[in-house]
Amino acid sequence: MLARSSLLSDFIWFMRMTSRNRLKQFLARMRSPRYAIALIIGVFYFGFIIFMPMLSRASSGRPPQGTGVVGLMRGFGPLVLLILSASWWLWRTDRDGITLSPAEANLLVPAPISRKQLIQFKLLGSQPGLLSSAIFMAAFTHASPLPFVIRVISAWGLFTTLQLHRFGASLVHTSIAEQGRSGWRRVWLAALLYGAMVTAILAPLVMAIVQARGLITMSLASSFLAHPPASYALAPFRAVMAATNAISMDSWLKAFPIALAIVIAHYVWVVRLDAAFEEGAADAGSKRAQLIEAIRAGKSASLARRSKDSKPVRAAWFPLPSAGEPTVAILWKNFLGVTRGISMRLLVTVASVLAFIMITIRSSHGGPGGGFAHIGGIICLSYGAMITFLAPNRIRHDFRSDLRRIEIIRTLPVGGTSLAAAEIATSAIVLTCLQFVLLGTGFGLLLMAGNIPATPLVYWGVPAAVLILIALNTTMIVIHNGAAIVFPAWAGHKPGGAEMFGLTMLIMLASLLLLVLSLIGPAVIGGVSALSVRATFGANSYIAGGIAAIITLYVQLVLMTIWLGRAYDRMDPTGRGGVLS
Amino acid sequence: MIEVEGLTRYYGDFAAVTDLSFRVAPGEVVGMLGPNGAGKTTTLRSLVGIIRPTRGKIRICSHDLATDAIAAKQQLAFIPDEPQLFDHLTVREHLQFIARIYNVEGSDSRIDELLGELDLRDKVDTLPDALSRGMKQKLAIACGLLHDPRALLLDEPLTGLDPGAIRRTKQTILNQAKRGAAVILSSHLLTLVEELCTRLIVIDHGKLVAMGTIDEIAASKPELAGRGLEDLFLALTGSS
């Protein structure tokens, strides 16, 4: 039992043991070449993307510019903090409060530990995560004039304040709910306060947008936030970010004591709040544990949340008669998985991100060349092209998800090749539909903007591109499924952090290489065909070559699917023997 | 009919099952017993085609599982100890899916019958994650029984079931055998095995250590005359 007098040292011991055991697990994983390679690639990725710009700036001796992420933080950081705190005070969610893991709920809540000590334990336990986030933020803000260590300390102060504020808001919600107040009666004061702040910011901004006929730039919006009345509303949030946004050591030395005082004040406030948070925290922790387990097992997060919330399930969108080709049932099952995995939240998020990107580009590149149709068209075409390479790793309604239920799938009376065809078809159809929506929208927008000439060549190119894209998408899906079948252990549990990034990148690089290799045969046959009919068709021989290449691509695809089915039939799902010979 | 000849399965150098041979006739309920790690699950997983044996032959209703897998699998059902379900199919949709895969004629009435029999009518539109462990097990049992299999293999089928469901499931297993199915039941619940099974197969360290009725096996251990299955099992497997 923990002695009350040494609780802090016990908590520190607990964290030390946890860290030590995690390190042991990590080192044990590193004995496996796949994790070691994945880690090297992941570290290289983080180093290249995040830390290299910082190191190159330091070695070049260039003065810090204070642009990019730093500029955005200075201009819009306080506004983001306002939005975050408003969401914590106005909309209470399980995720905002203190969460207790199932082990903590079962072992610590019944233990002779006070509520205050439990909060201290959770705050202490969150420090490693906050510190690593601070390190990443310091790396991202390499354009700041402050030294790296100072940036880490500032970011730690900011994140700690935010976490304490969120916990505090949640505890206040819990305390008010204990008094029997709910709904509007619980949030009216916060709503009035935040309503006044938002009005002070939005009213002049909207007027400025109207005056500028919608052509407001980022710098103009930023300057509005820096002047009254918006600056008054944002003053508390500017104070929280003052150390992070300091432009010199002198200004940092003035700002950091205030930031530290805010952290301490928050800490005192939170540990003095005496709200009975245990039940909600245990419930939230249990939900989070189940969600993490579900996501680790490859389930869709939205589906996992929906089933836990007992929300109604969308009806199947096409019926499945009991008689007929059995593989249709596999397609039916997989398509239900796709549609039930898509949530309105996901669609709104994607649409919002696209809209934000368009508005940002439009705001920073005003003028006729930066029209919404042009920008939207370019974005849609870019995403449409990129998803051939990126999406096959995400769209996994095929063998990759069904291998988790090998005890059902393997006992079904369906042949390997038929099963492979049905599994591949689902992901390929979803990927292709998504891609065609993006490419079609992009193409249409660019035609509208007059950026694409409406020539016969363009219109003839479209059906050819459609045929090629279908084959390329399907080939990528076959490659990813092939990897899951041949190396089942690779497709299973994935570690977190740099290793996960590395593993994902490794799989993407390998699949890209295999895609290129799979195109060699069709390209050679297409080239030879074009050359052989050149004397007859002249300049049009490339059409014959293209047709030959496309036919070869599809024949190759059929052969790859047959191979995949046979590999599945020979596969050892225990992962201890790979594909049996 | 389930026929097994010389079933052997290695994991690397480790022999999980060695030279196992037995037959289960239509209408028989055979209990498969053994301590943890004896090779029961490997045997069951081999019998239903999840893993391929290193050596040996398996025939389900005269269809070789290696060379005529689809016909063999059409006749069998496997209910694993941990119910394996599709996350995004509701209870009814699971049964519709299985009906299509096995081409079950008149499946709607059979589905309704099973939903009623297993007390799942209130849960027809529920996803598996919102079901309790027992409900999931009932759904797995319903999926296994929908196509009226001729060979039924069950691995700890009663885990998580309430007393009412346990009674109904036991009756269902017996009914399935009466309809001519060959049933293999693997369980650590010796009372269940004693109650339902006509014969026993006892495995230890991957090898067959005893086969026959309880009386036949007991006859091989005269020193345990008059003692129950538990003592017999412990003596056969060297457990204490």
Interface residues (C-beta under 8 A of the other chain):
Chain A: A294 K299 S300 L303 A304 R306 S307 K308 S310 P312 V313 A316 L320 P321 S322 A323 G324 P326 V328 A329 I330 W332 K333 L336 G337 R340 G341 R405 I406 E407 I408 R410 T411 L412 P413 V414 G415 D569 R570 D572 P573 T574 R576 G577 L580
Chain B: Y11 G12 R45 V48 G49 I50 I51 R52 A69 I70 A71 K73 Q74 L76 A77 F78 P80 Q84 L85 F86 D87 H88 L89 T90 E93 Q96 F97 A99 R100 I101 Y102 N103 V104 E105 S107 D108 D125 T126 L127 P128 D129 A130 C143
